[in-house]
Amino acid sequence: GENVEQHPSTLSVQEGDSAVIKCTYSDSASNYFPWYKQELGKGPQLIIDIRSNVGEKKDQRIAVTLNKTAKHFSLHITETQPEDSAVYFCAASRNDYKLSFGAGTTVTVRA
Amino acid sequence: GAGVSQSPSNKVTEKGKDVELRCDPISGHTALYWYRQSLGQGLEFLIYFQGNSAPDKSGLPSDRFSAERTGGSVSTLTIQRTQQEDSAVYLCASSPDRGITYEQYFGPGTRLTVT
């Protein structure tokens, strides 16, 4: 089955700086890569996703890049704000519904 | 509108007892998923329901776990003879027809503690 590894496990950044989270996956047939944000006491919420026919996607301050050859994808958050503090999960899927999640990255934005 | 709701929010049970966890998906969503989130871990896929199709149960960790979805809406996850390793947050998600969008909308989860 699919194995998704996520790094780093924790990330502390100064407000206004950028944050980068990286994930690798094992199943070359995976074609859908969503990123979820989970705030304390809440369920994860989709923030951005990318399909394998696209190399990069951007939505305001967040962007995701995908390298299918190397089987890795990354989340970039620019101009971080305190409300960006949360746990972020990457995931991969070959069939759109059965998501394999990374272990998560706890992001702390220091004011 | 209303999101995915789960009940109870917290459940403490003794080892060996059975528990039932409930999920109310977003109205009109045809797909429903159950995940397990252990402390400090990612989400582990358990089971997937899509309309009237046979569910994908490939993620259920043992035959003590079962789930049903009645009338294409509410779902119940049942854990029989609970063990301490079953302690985790159980998350439910729903999504519209996957031919349209793939976003899964998660509920707040049920925190299960087995003592």
Chai-1 contact restraints between the chains, C-beta under 6 A:
chainA,res_idxA,chainB,res_idxB,connection_type,confidence,min_distance_angstrom,max_distance_angstrom,comment,restraint_id
A,K42,B,P108,contact,1.0,0.0,6.0,A-B,restraint_1
A,G43,B,L91,contact,1.0,0.0,6.0,A-B,restraint_2
A,G43,B,F106,contact,1.0,0.0,6.0,A-B,restraint_3
A,G43,B,G107,contact,1.0,0.0,6.0,A-B,restraint_4
A,G43,B,P108,contact,1.0,0.0,6.0,A-B,restraint_5
A,G43,B,G109,contact,1.0,0.0,6.0,A-B,restraint_6
A,P44,B,F106,contact,1.0,0.0,6.0,A-B,restraint_7
A,L46,B,E103,contact,1.0,0.0,6.0,A-B,restraint_8
A,F89,B,G42,contact,1.0,0.0,6.0,A-B,restraint_9
A,D96,B,R98,contact,1.0,0.0,6.0,A-B,restraint_10
A,D96,B,Y102,contact,1.0,0.0,6.0,A-B,restraint_11
A,Y97,B,Y48,contact,1.0,0.0,6.0,A-B,restraint_12
A,K98,B,F45,contact,1.0,0.0,6.0,A-B,restraint_13
A,F101,B,G42,contact,1.0,0.0,6.0,A-B,restraint_14
A,F101,B,L43,contact,1.0,0.0,6.0,A-B,restraint_15
A,G102,B,G42,contact,1.0,0.0,6.0,A-B,restraint_16
A,A103,B,Q41,contact,1.0,0.0,6.0,A-B,restraint_17
A,A103,B,G42,contact,1.0,0.0,6.0,A-B,restraint_18
A,G104,B,G42,contact,1.0,0.0,6.0,A-B,restraint_19
